[in-house]
Amino acid sequence: MTTPALRWQQLLSHHDRIHRLARSRLRGAAEAEDCAQEALLRAAAFDALDESRIGPFLTSVTLRLCTDVHRREERARRVLHRVLPGDPTGPEEAVCARAEDAWILRQVGRLTGLEREVMLARREGIGTREYAALHGISAKAVEGAYTRARARLRRWHDHSLAC
C-alpha cells in the first residue's frame, strides 16, 4: 500500500505525457490541461488501481475525456443549429472563413510527399480508401498520412493564431 504522497508522485510523473495526448486531440491548451487534471483526479480517487497499470489507465481516461469534450461541442453545435436555423454566420464570418481556407490551402503546399498528395486528393473529394486503390498502396498508409497531415496543419494553424 502506497502513501497518498507517493501515489500522487506516481500519478504526476505521467502529467506531461497525458497533457500532450489531450493537446493533440483538443483545440485549446486549457481544455487539454483540464482533461489531464481530471484524469489524474480520477486515478487518485480509484482505490483499486494497480500501480503497474497507472499509465494505461491514465491514457484510457484521458482519451475518454477528450471524446466527452468533442461530444459536448457537437451537442452545443446541434442545439445552436436548432435555435438558429440556416447559416448562423454573417458576412464577416464568411469572409474570415474563406481567408482561413485559403491560408490552410497554402499550408498544404508546405507538406511533403504522400501527406500533401492525400490532402489535395481529399480536397478533390477522393477518399482515403479510393486514393489507396488508385495508387496501389494500403489504406492504412493513406489514413496515417492524412492523420499526420491534419495534425501538422492544426499545429501550424494554432501557432499562427498564437503569434
N, C-alpha and C positions, 0 to 999 in steps of 0.2 A: 504494500500500500504506500503510495507516494503522498507526500505532504502537499497541501494546496499550492504553496510557493513553488515547489518542484514541478507540479503539474502545469502551472502557468508558464514556467520557464520552458517546459517541453512544447507547450502549445505555441508560445510566442516565437519559438525558433522556426515555425512554419509561416509566420505572418507575411514575410516578403513574397514567398512563393505563391500563396493563395491570393495575395493582393494583385500580383502580376496576372494570375489566372483570371481573376474577376475583371481586371482592367482590359484584358484582351477581348472580353466578351461584352463589355458595357461601354457606353459613350462617355460617361463622366468619371473623373477620378474620385469624386465624393461618393458616387454610387458604389464604386469598386471598394473603397475603404469601408463603407457601411456593410457590404457583403462580407468582407474579410473579418470585420469585428463581430458581426452576427455569427459567423461560422465558429469563431474562437469561443464566443459565449456559449453556443450550443454544445460544443465539445467539452467545455469546462463543466457544464451542467449535467452532462451524460455520465453518470456514475459507473456504468458497466463498460465503459470504453477500454478496450485492450490497448495498452501502451504501445504495442508493436504495430497497431493499426491506426495511430493518430493521423499520419499523413494521408492515407487513402480516405479516412473518414472526413477530414477537413476538405479534401478535394471534392468528394461527393456532395457535401453540404454546400460548399461554395458554388458548384455548378447548379445545384438546385435553386439556390438563392438568386443566381443570375437569371435563371429561367423564370422565376417569380417576378423579377423586375420587368422582363420583357412581356410577360402576361399582363401585368398591371398597365404598362404603357399601351399595349394593344387594346385592352379593355377601355382605357380612357379615350383612345382614338375612336373606337366604335361608338362610344357614348357621345362624343363630340359630333361625330358624323350624324347621329340620330337627332341631336339637338339642333345642329346647323346643317340641314340637308344641302346638297350641292357642293360646290367648291368653296370651302371656307376661306380661301386665300384671296387677298385683294391684289390689285395690280402691282403694288410694291413687292409683295412676296413672290409673285410670278416672275418679275424681273430678276429678283435675287436668286430664285431657283434656277433660272436659265443661265445666269452668270456662274453659279456654282457648278452646274452641269458642264459648262464649257471648261471651267477650271479643272474639273476632275478628268475630263477627256484629254486635256493637255498633259495631265499627270500620267495617264495611261501610256503616253509616249515615252515616259521615263522608265517604265517597266521593261524587262528584257525577256527575250525568248518566249517560251510557252506561256508564261503569265500574261504577257501583252497580247499574244495571239488569241488566247482564250477570252480575255476581256473584250477584245474587239469583236470576236465571234458572238459573244453574249449580247453585245450592243446591237448586232445584226439579227438577233433573235434565234441564234443557234444554241441549243442546249449543250450541256457538257457531254452527255452520252452521244448525242449526234456528232459533236466535234470529234470525240474519240473514235467513233466508227469511220468518219470521213478520213481521218489521218492515221488509222491503224495503230492507235495506242490505247492503253487501258483507260477506262472511265475513271478509275481511282486516281490515276496520274493527272488527268484533266481536272477533276474535282479538287485535288490537292493544290494544283497551280492556281485555280480560281480562288480558293480559300486564302492562299498566301497573298495573291494579288489584292484581294479585297482588304485584307488586314494591313498590307503596306499602304494602300490608298487611304484607309481610315487613319493610320498613324500620320501620314503626310497632311491629311486634312486637319486633324486635331492639332498638329504642330503649327499649321498656318493660322489657325484660329487663336492659338496661344500667343503668337507673336504680336 
